[in-house]
Amino acid sequence: MSTPRLSDRALPGGRRSAPPGTEISYSARDLLLSTWQGRLFIISASLKIVVALLRLTGVLPTLVSILSSAATIGLVISLSVFIWRLFVLMKQQLLWRVRRKLILSYIFIGVVPSLLIVIFFLLGAVLIFMNVSAYLFKDGYDAALNDLKVVTGGAASEISRAPEAAAQSLARTQRNAALLYRGMSFVYVPVTSAPRSAPAARIQAGGWEHMSPPAAMPAWIRRDGWFGTIAIPLSEGAGEVELVNRAVSPVLIDGNVAGYMVGDLPIGDEMILKLQADTGVRASSAAVVVDKLNAQVANISRIAKGDERGGGWTTLFTKNVIFLDYHDWGTGETKRASISLSYKPGDLYRRLSDAQNTTVPGSKVSFGVAAILALLVVAGLFLIIEMVALSMGLALARSITSAIHELFMGTERVRHGDFAHRINVQSSDQLGELAGSFNLMTGSIEGLMQTAAEKKRLEEELRIARAIQMSLLPRGPIDVPGLGITALCVPAREVGGDYYDFFRLPADRLGILIADVSGKGTSAALYMAELKGLVLALSQRYESPRDLLIEVNRIISEHLDSGSFITITYAVIDLHAGIMTFCRAGHTPLIFLPGPSSTMPSAKVLTPNGMVVGLRIDGAEAKFAELLEPERVELSPGDVIVLYTDGITEAMNPDSDLFGESRLSRIVEEHGHLDSDELR
């Protein structure tokens, strides 16, 4: 036997939050020593201090520079995490006040976008200065390389016209070139198949301090010559190479190549200082070769390391990097080197503005300086406007939140039990209306609290009534030889009117009752308790289910109200004879599944006639006796009998489809071979 079962839906779980007013604080020691970001900050800061001390002693080794960069990244990460945690803490501690909400909202709406605009223009200025500095340096660098090419080509032309005076021509060329760069060096390298009139020996001019002059041309040099940057091993060794600008021009005599004129311009102090004087950009102390090179380029300026000052030369706004192609002299393979650049934004801007060579009419101020002054004036006005707007926002927030503060204090008074407190807000806006609503609320809140207390008391009484009602149902295992019996009852509310019972009768018989009182709640439970006592008393007097139900209907109809009734199925099983006799007084049908020995092992829905119990209308008692029809069922081993209330068959899915008797019968038929507990 089973009765309707209604499962409460589990409320969705949620994360527990700290109660209002809970304060979460962190000490500086905990942040620095107990968190990974704190330890990262300590390590990074310590490394930066050590690097700063080492910088005072001279040039930093490469490994120390790498550690310094890693420490900078660590500081950025740790400080970012600290700022985020500070933001979260401020949100927890500040945002509960409306005034601070308004202030923070204004900051995020007005101040933060302004800061982002400033940062945007600063980054734009950095990008512009980086591109301008790279362009100026590359332009000056290419000009120096082009000068070397022109001078080398001129020397080759002079030897072609007067081979017999090659030495004098080359010496004169070198003296003229020294006016541009004192470090320029030249050498004439003859070829093996040179004409007889061509110089047969190698002729050099200049110091050639950076390397020994080349004795022969590599195979990759073209007949029409070449110019560019090469890398040569340093005389000091140590696996380093040096960058040199080199131009190669053929010496033609009678249309044949008699040799090649080679001109070198080391990328050293002289060239770097001259480029700095011409462009305002200087190559710094080191350049690292990239793209899978095994050697490292030597310092391109041996005095630059002594001039690396802090401030303008070491900030984000004064550093840049440029990439140059160079060739291996022996193989001609093209590789790349990166050169760090240093510049002062003020110098670059003055050079660009001086290029206009114009002044503001009526003054000696250039347009560039005037533009900077105008920009500073606009920036000052922008700052003043921001400060004024911030002050006005604070004043406005204070005026708005004064009334809210009164509301807050009122709620605090009410929270402590002062329901007579009233708020006096002299305003006709929404805040004034809110104060009026609050005063009305405090006037009725005490009554609501009394109602809540009464409701809680009723709920407690219903809980006790439910416990009493459930105690009226059979408890403990139902042990009847030859029968496997199980039952379940789950009321839809705290108490209900569904009821079942088992009781032993004389002559080795068993009475089985299932009933459903119309409606839910306390009244149905009371009628159920009355029915239990009545059936227990009458079952000892009436052996026939029909007689018992007729008597129950006669007695109970005198006590039920006009809108209530009861549906009952009462069965008596003769354990000795194996016969069940039952009557159905308007209750749901009985499902009977014959055992394996039956020739038709399919579930049957047994619906003998009968009307509900307790109707208070004229002639209902006689009509009840007339319609009530008993039915006998012979039982065999393996038979299954299922009695239930309408809560089972009228259960609905989300599409409002009833479960129905056919589905229940099919389940009983498919799983009738199970024992009673598993089938339930």
Secondary structure, DSSP 8 states (H G I E B T S, - for coil): -B-----------------TT------HHHHHHSSHHHHHHHHHHHHHHHHHHHHHHS---HHHHHHHHHHHHHHHHHHHHHHHHHHHHHHHHHTTSHHHHHHHHHIIIIIHHHHHHHHHHHHHHHHHHHHHHHHHHHHHHHHHHHHHHHHHHHHHHHHHH-GGGHHHHHHHHHHHHHTT-TT-EEEEEE-TT--TTS--S-EEES---SS---SS--TTS-TT-EEEEEEEE-TT-TTEEEEEEEEEEEEEETTEEEEEEEEEEESSHHHHHHHHHHHSEEEEEEEEEESS-SSEE--S-TTGGGG--SGGGTSGGGEEEEEEEEEETTT--EEEEEEEEEE-HHHHHHHHHHTT--B-TTSS-BHHHHHHHHHHHHHHHHHHHHHHHHHHHHHHHHHHHHHHHHHHHHHHHHHTT-TT--------SHHHHHHHHHHHHHHHHHHHHHHHHHHHHHHHHHHHHHHHHHHHS--S--EETTEE-------SSSS-SEEEEEEEETTTEEEEEEEEESS-SHHHHHHHHHHHHHHHHHTTT--SHHHHHHHHHHHHTTTS-TT--EEEEEEEEETTTTEEEEEEEB---EEEE--TTSSS-S-EEE------B---STTHHHHHHHH--EEEEE--TT-EEE-B-HHHHT-B-TT--B-HHHHHHHHHHHHTTS-HHHH-
